[in-house]
Each structure stands twice: as C-alpha cells, then as structure tokens.
C-alpha cells in the first residue's frame, strides 16, 4: 500500500512537471545576415542571448545568409553575427513573441581596406 502511494505521488509530480513545462510560452527568432553591400553572408555565426546577458545560443547562416532560432522562450534577446574576423553591431532587446516568428537583419561592417596609397 505504501509503495502504491509513493508511486502515485511520483506520477503526480511528473505530471505536474510536464504540465508546467507545457505552459512555457515559446516563439522563434529568424533573420538574415548581410554584408556592408547588402549581400547575404553564408556561414556566419549568429549569437543570441537573453538581454540580461544569460543563456547564450549560437547558430550559423545558410548559403542565403538566413538563420533561425526555433522554439525559444519568449522574452528580450540581444543578437550579433560573426564572419571573416568581424562582428556586427549588437541588435538589442529584440522580443520573441508567443507562437510568432520575430525577424531581424544583422549587418556586417565594411571590410578594412588593406591597400595603402603613397603620394609624393
């Protein structure tokens, strides 16, 4: 009898945990990484973290510069991209909404000009 009560309590706790997990509101963050000329940047690393600096996540862009973070908890996030040794500016406080896809565009800075012109 006592084992049955323990088993029932355990099953009830698991059920409550599943129900609580099911109530977490989620959404998607998606977008594109573009270079300074507006062309897509394939293979860029995109970092997303909650706006309080916690919970960092990363993904990569496809050949068309597209990225996606699917099924993340709603809230404010900061994003930036990294490619070819350069970082984009942070895009801050972008809000993931419940059951929605939030779109964002990240822009890479112009490449440094390595050429030097000498005039006399």
Backbone as ProteinMPNN parsed JSONL, in Angstrom:
{"seq_chain_A": "XXXXXXXXXXXXXXXXXXXXXXXXXXXXXXXXXXXXXXXXXXXXXXXXXXXXXXXXXXXXXXXXXXXXXXXXXXXXXXXXXXXXXXXXXXXXXXXXXXXXXXXXXXXXXXXXXXXXXXXX", "coords_chain_A": {"N_chain_A": [[0.825, -1.194, 0.0], [1.909, 1.251, 0.861], [3.935, 1.52, -1.024], [2.422, 1.867, -3.309], [1.27, 4.348, -2.818], [3.542, 5.98, -2.849], [4.335, 5.601, -5.477], [2.119, 6.693, -6.838], [2.329, 9.343, -5.953], [4.761, 10.055, -7.113], [4.156, 9.777, -9.849], [2.185, 11.756, -10.05], [3.728, 14.031, -9.491], [5.46, 14.01, -11.694], [3.594, 14.409, -13.7], [2.704, 17.004, -13.077], [5.081, 18.39, -13.483], [5.4, 18.019, -16.229], [3.121, 19.352, -17.127], [3.69, 21.953, -16.258], [5.937, 22.47, -17.795], [4.804, 22.43, -20.318], [3.431, 24.8, -20.333], [5.222, 26.811, -20.843], [5.815, 29.621, -22.671], [6.618, 29.943, -26.06], [8.553, 30.99, -28.936], [9.909, 32.042, -32.126], [13.036, 33.194, -33.397], [14.266, 34.704, -36.221], [16.168, 35.509, -39.197], [18.357, 37.477, -41.298], [21.761, 37.719, -42.282], [23.653, 40.287, -43.525], [26.197, 41.613, -45.716], [28.255, 44.6, -45.899], [27.516, 45.639, -48.329], [24.991, 44.775, -48.683], [24.635, 42.142, -49.425], [23.874, 38.668, -48.895], [25.376, 36.837, -46.177], [26.775, 33.863, -46.065], [27.36, 31.101, -43.863], [27.977, 32.547, -41.568], [28.365, 33.034, -38.035], [25.815, 33.303, -35.74], [24.986, 34.815, -32.772], [22.84, 34.626, -30.015], [21.517, 35.928, -27.097], [19.842, 36.119, -23.93], [18.572, 39.31, -22.92], [19.572, 39.996, -20.468], [22.088, 39.061, -20.478], [22.423, 36.408, -20.052], [22.058, 32.892, -20.846], [23.278, 32.11, -23.525], [23.099, 31.395, -27.018], [23.867, 29.826, -30.153], [24.022, 29.785, -33.732], [24.325, 29.028, -37.253], [24.429, 30.776, -40.389], [22.707, 29.961, -43.446], [23.494, 29.335, -46.944], [22.215, 31.493, -48.062], [22.385, 33.457, -46.197], [20.535, 33.242, -44.171], [19.192, 32.653, -40.906], [17.981, 30.867, -38.004], [16.415, 30.601, -34.873], [14.644, 28.344, -33.342], [11.739, 27.746, -31.374], [12.152, 29.024, -28.775], [12.097, 30.4, -25.453], [9.785, 33.007, -24.723], [10.665, 36.498, -24.622], [13.145, 39.125, -24.148], [15.929, 39.48, -26.303], [19.392, 39.73, -27.264], [21.306, 40.095, -30.211], [23.994, 39.215, -32.445], [26.284, 38.971, -35.222], [29.03, 37.016, -36.535], [31.65, 36.899, -38.804], [34.274, 36.199, -41.072], [36.291, 37.259, -39.396], [35.14, 39.531, -38.308], [32.704, 41.361, -36.364], [29.202, 42.012, -36.255], [27.289, 44.896, -35.234], [25.709, 44.808, -31.999], [22.326, 43.898, -31.925], [19.889, 44.942, -29.961], [17.571, 44.001, -27.351], [15.48, 42.599, -28.723], [12.357, 41.253, -29.136], [11.089, 38.07, -28.577], [8.051, 36.749, -29.427], [5.107, 35.075, -28.289], [4.376, 32.112, -29.963], [5.048, 33.209, -32.434], [7.104, 34.381, -35.208], [9.882, 36.297, -34.966], [11.505, 38.652, -36.904], [14.774, 39.67, -37.85], [17.434, 41.716, -39.048], [20.866, 41.471, -39.455], [23.755, 43.376, -39.866], [26.897, 43.327, -41.334], [30.018, 45.042, -40.76], [31.806, 47.246, -43.051], [34.521, 45.796, -44.85], [37.912, 46.079, -43.767], [40.107, 48.218, -45.453], [42.885, 47.062, -46.974], [44.779, 48.149, -48.596], [47.383, 50.536, -49.268], [47.952, 53.825, -50.086], [50.497, 55.775, -51.399], [51.52, 59.041, -51.671], [53.451, 61.575, -53.31]], "CA_chain_A": [[0.0, 0.0, 0.0], [2.787, 2.411, 0.959], [4.615, 1.64, -2.313], [1.438, 2.406, -4.256], [1.128, 5.783, -2.528], [4.767, 6.617, -3.322], [4.267, 5.565, -6.934], [1.121, 7.685, -7.24], [2.89, 10.679, -5.711], [5.785, 10.273, -8.125], [3.462, 10.002, -11.123], [1.541, 13.068, -9.977], [4.782, 15.046, -9.606], [5.884, 14.026, -13.087], [2.509, 15.028, -14.467], [2.747, 18.442, -12.833], [6.273, 18.916, -14.151], [5.097, 18.065, -17.664], [2.144, 20.413, -17.347], [4.376, 23.232, -16.099], [6.793, 22.636, -18.965], [3.939, 22.692, -21.468], [2.924, 26.168, -20.246], [6.262, 27.763, -21.207], [5.493, 30.268, -23.945], [7.766, 29.907, -26.951], [8.466, 31.627, -30.245], [11.072, 31.844, -32.991], [13.793, 34.346, -33.874], [14.845, 34.375, -37.519], [16.609, 36.701, -39.897], [19.364, 37.413, -42.338], [22.999, 38.463, -42.076], [24.064, 40.925, -44.773], [27.462, 42.329, -45.67], [28.119, 46.061, -45.997], [26.905, 45.964, -49.62], [23.636, 44.247, -48.707], [24.602, 40.771, -49.927], [23.806, 37.686, -47.806], [26.629, 36.26, -45.693], [26.62, 32.455, -45.723], [28.336, 30.551, -42.927], [28.234, 33.423, -40.419], [27.891, 32.572, -36.735], [24.894, 34.249, -35.11], [24.862, 34.601, -31.337], [21.66, 35.213, -29.394], [21.483, 35.734, -25.644], [18.81, 36.919, -23.285], [19.062, 40.677, -22.747], [20.292, 40.12, -19.198], [23.415, 38.504, -20.686], [22.41, 34.981, -19.742], [21.512, 31.956, -21.836], [23.75, 32.321, -24.899], [22.837, 30.372, -28.022], [24.529, 30.157, -31.413], [23.668, 29.026, -34.926], [25.034, 29.508, -38.438], [23.578, 31.126, -41.519], [22.805, 29.098, -44.619], [24.141, 29.992, -48.091], [21.483, 32.734, -48.345], [22.522, 34.363, -45.053], [19.384, 33.089, -43.285], [19.364, 31.902, -39.662], [16.739, 30.684, -37.256], [16.401, 30.02, -33.538], [13.264, 27.865, -33.221], [11.187, 27.25, -30.117], [12.815, 29.604, -27.606], [11.202, 31.042, -24.503], [9.535, 34.403, -25.055], [11.449, 37.45, -23.849], [14.036, 40.004, -24.899], [17.215, 38.891, -26.643], [20.372, 40.522, -27.996], [21.904, 39.276, -31.253], [25.014, 39.75, -33.334], [26.859, 37.98, -36.127], [30.483, 36.986, -36.672], [32.11, 36.273, -40.05], [35.521, 36.736, -41.646], [37.049, 38.012, -38.404], [34.452, 40.767, -37.914], [31.417, 41.247, -35.689], [28.197, 43.049, -36.485], [26.859, 45.576, -34.008], [24.643, 44.111, -31.282], [20.939, 44.338, -32.054], [19.486, 44.696, -28.578], [16.195, 43.968, -26.864], [14.535, 42.102, -29.721], [11.422, 40.459, -28.347], [10.441, 36.873, -29.125], [6.646, 36.725, -29.017], [4.476, 33.755, -28.19], [3.887, 31.468, -31.194], [5.332, 34.084, -33.58], [8.487, 34.457, -35.66], [10.412, 37.651, -34.969], [12.528, 38.787, -37.946], [15.802, 40.675, -37.594], [18.529, 41.752, -40.01], [22.155, 41.841, -38.887], [24.619, 43.907, -40.928], [28.325, 43.284, -41.062], [30.685, 46.3, -41.107], [32.639, 47.146, -44.255], [35.846, 45.189, -44.645], [39.002, 47.044, -43.685], [40.865, 48.344, -46.705], [44.279, 46.708, -46.698], [45.708, 48.82, -49.503], [47.947, 51.801, -48.805], [48.333, 54.702, -51.199], [51.546, 56.717, -51.017], [51.621, 60.158, -52.604], [54.646, 62.402, -53.104]], "C_chain_A": [[0.871, 1.26, 0.0], [3.52, 2.623, -0.361], [3.686, 2.234, -3.359], [1.278, 3.907, -4.072], [2.343, 6.548, -3.046], [4.754, 6.688, -4.842], [3.268, 6.595, -7.456], [1.635, 9.108, -7.053], [3.94, 11.022, -6.759], [5.153, 10.561, -9.477], [2.78, 11.365, -11.154], [2.568, 14.181, -10.136], [5.274, 15.137, -11.035], [4.836, 14.68, -13.972], [2.493, 16.531, -14.296], [3.938, 19.073, -13.517], [6.034, 19.018, -15.65], [4.117, 19.182, -17.971], [2.795, 21.783, -17.228], [5.259, 23.498, -17.303], [5.958, 23.002, -20.194], [3.447, 24.138, -21.479], [3.972, 27.216, -20.601], [5.937, 28.321, -22.589], [6.749, 30.343, -24.801], [7.48, 30.623, -28.258], [9.766, 31.395, -30.991], [11.703, 33.185, -33.339], [14.447, 33.926, -35.181], [15.316, 35.657, -38.183], [17.679, 36.405, -40.916], [20.581, 38.218, -41.906], [23.432, 38.974, -43.444], [25.424, 41.576, -44.614], [27.204, 43.823, -45.862], [27.469, 46.496, -47.305], [25.502, 45.402, -49.77], [23.504, 42.837, -49.256], [24.58, 39.796, -48.752], [25.174, 37.109, -47.465], [26.353, 34.82, -45.256], [27.702, 32.021, -44.754], [28.694, 31.445, -41.76], [27.712, 32.758, -39.14], [27.013, 33.666, -36.147], [24.744, 33.853, -33.653], [23.615, 35.318, -30.839], [21.747, 34.911, -27.908], [20.364, 36.565, -25.069], [19.402, 38.286, -22.953], [19.742, 40.909, -21.404], [21.682, 39.491, -19.277], [23.524, 37.018, -20.396], [21.948, 34.181, -20.958], [21.98, 32.233, -23.259], [23.441, 31.108, -25.786], [23.555, 30.789, -29.295], [23.997, 29.255, -32.525], [24.474, 29.602, -36.078], [24.039, 29.84, -39.541], [23.755, 30.101, -42.637], [23.447, 29.901, -45.756], [23.482, 31.317, -48.453], [21.531, 33.728, -47.186], [21.403, 34.244, -44.037], [19.755, 32.263, -42.053], [18.033, 31.791, -38.954], [17.027, 30.046, -35.904], [14.948, 29.628, -33.291], [12.955, 27.423, -31.807], [11.983, 27.712, -28.894], [11.788, 30.313, -26.741], [11.016, 32.513, -24.866], [10.353, 35.303, -24.135], [12.323, 38.28, -24.763], [15.396, 39.352, -25.079], [18.081, 39.907, -27.378], [21.049, 39.596, -28.998], [23.047, 40.001, -31.927], [25.607, 38.603, -34.142], [28.372, 38.125, -36.168], [30.811, 36.273, -37.975], [33.381, 36.967, -40.509], [36.283, 37.632, -40.672], [36.398, 39.301, -37.936], [33.117, 40.45, -37.247], [30.482, 42.338, -36.178], [27.984, 43.788, -35.166], [25.823, 44.685, -33.318], [23.305, 44.723, -31.669], [20.301, 43.94, -30.731], [17.98, 44.748, -28.372], [15.17, 43.631, -27.957], [13.654, 41.088, -29.011], [10.895, 39.262, -29.131], [9.039, 36.827, -28.55], [6.099, 35.306, -29.084], [3.938, 33.305, -29.543], [4.078, 32.318, -32.446], [6.791, 33.921, -33.988], [8.872, 35.921, -35.726], [11.556, 37.703, -35.971], [13.495, 39.912, -37.594], [16.871, 40.573, -38.682], [19.784, 42.232, -39.3], [23.068, 42.26, -40.027], [26.075, 43.907, -40.484], [28.949, 44.631, -41.447], [31.468, 46.139, -42.413], [33.989, 46.537, -43.916], [36.896, 46.287, -44.598], [39.746, 47.038, -45.004], [42.331, 48.12, -46.404], [45.272, 47.464, -47.587], [46.171, 50.159, -48.912], [48.356, 52.585, -50.042], [49.348, 55.711, -50.691], [51.597, 57.788, -52.094], [52.847, 60.975, -52.266], [54.322, 63.854, -53.221]], "O_chain_A": [[0.619, 2.206, -0.746], [3.714, 3.762, -0.784], [4.119, 3.019, -4.202], [1.164, 4.652, -5.045], [2.203, 7.631, -3.613], [5.116, 7.709, -5.427], [3.556, 7.295, -8.426], [1.403, 9.974, -7.897], [3.999, 12.155, -7.237], [5.568, 11.487, -10.174], [2.8, 12.048, -12.178], [2.317, 15.165, -10.832], [5.485, 16.239, -11.543], [5.172, 15.424, -14.894], [2.29, 17.263, -15.265], [3.831, 20.166, -14.072], [6.426, 20.004, -16.274], [4.269, 19.884, -18.971], [2.488, 22.683, -18.011], [5.326, 24.629, -17.785], [6.388, 23.811, -21.016], [3.082, 24.651, -22.537], [3.649, 28.403, -20.657], [5.803, 27.57, -23.556], [7.81, 30.755, -24.331], [6.328, 30.833, -28.636], [10.625, 30.638, -30.537], [11.009, 34.179, -33.549], [15.116, 32.894, -35.235], [14.92, 36.754, -37.79], [17.884, 35.267, -41.339], [20.46, 39.255, -41.254], [23.562, 38.205, -44.397], [25.778, 42.038, -43.529], [26.055, 44.249, -45.974], [26.928, 47.599, -47.39], [24.885, 45.523, -50.828], [22.395, 42.377, -49.526], [25.199, 40.06, -47.721], [26.019, 36.917, -48.34], [25.765, 34.59, -44.2], [28.829, 32.512, -44.812], [29.631, 31.138, -41.022], [26.734, 32.011, -39.173], [27.425, 34.824, -36.067], [24.418, 32.709, -33.336], [23.364, 36.47, -31.194], [22.018, 33.778, -27.508], [19.976, 37.586, -25.636], [20.607, 38.401, -22.73], [20.42, 41.921, -21.223], [22.379, 39.395, -18.266], [24.607, 36.44, -20.488], [21.505, 34.741, -21.961], [21.162, 32.558, -24.119], [23.517, 29.959, -25.35], [23.823, 31.973, -29.497], [23.581, 28.121, -32.286], [25.225, 30.56, -35.896], [22.954, 29.263, -39.617], [24.801, 29.463, -42.76], [23.894, 31.028, -45.542], [24.109, 32.172, -49.078], [20.806, 34.723, -47.186], [21.319, 35.064, -43.123], [20.524, 31.305, -42.138], [17.084, 32.516, -39.254], [17.782, 29.079, -35.803], [14.108, 30.496, -33.054], [13.782, 26.812, -31.13], [12.428, 26.898, -28.085], [10.751, 30.768, -27.223], [11.966, 33.186, -25.267], [10.691, 34.922, -23.014], [12.258, 38.163, -25.987], [15.947, 38.756, -24.154], [17.575, 40.821, -28.028], [21.337, 38.442, -28.68], [23.079, 41.231, -31.982], [25.456, 37.431, -33.797], [28.925, 39.187, -35.883], [30.315, 35.175, -38.23], [33.535, 38.178, -40.348], [36.855, 38.646, -41.074], [37.033, 40.092, -37.238], [32.489, 39.427, -37.52], [30.913, 43.45, -36.48], [28.448, 43.348, -34.114], [25.141, 43.9, -33.975], [23.177, 45.945, -31.731], [20.186, 42.756, -30.416], [17.239, 45.419, -29.09], [14.14, 44.292, -28.09], [14.153, 40.171, -28.36], [10.327, 39.417, -30.212], [8.856, 36.861, -27.333], [6.58, 34.465, -29.843], [3.157, 34.008, -30.186], [3.34, 32.159, -33.418], [7.609, 33.398, -33.231], [8.259, 36.697, -36.459], [12.477, 36.89, -35.902], [13.09, 40.967, -37.105], [17.172, 39.485, -39.173], [19.775, 43.263, -38.628], [23.145, 41.572, -41.046], [26.428, 44.412, -39.418], [28.462, 45.293, -42.364], [31.757, 45.018, -42.83], [34.525, 46.744, -42.827], [36.789, 47.296, -45.295], [39.984, 45.985, -45.596], [42.949, 48.89, -45.668], [46.479, 47.417, -47.346], [45.445, 50.815, -48.165], [49.027, 52.06, -50.931], [49.118, 56.408, -49.703], [51.704, 57.484, -53.282], [53.247, 61.071, -51.106], [55.207, 64.698, -53.076]]}, "name": "protein", "num_of_chains": 1, "seq": "XXXXXXXXXXXXXXXXXXXXXXXXXXXXXXXXXXXXXXXXXXXXXXXXXXXXXXXXXXXXXXXXXXXXXXXXXXXXXXXXXXXXXXXXXXXXXXXXXXXXXXXXXXXXXXXXXXXXXXXX"}
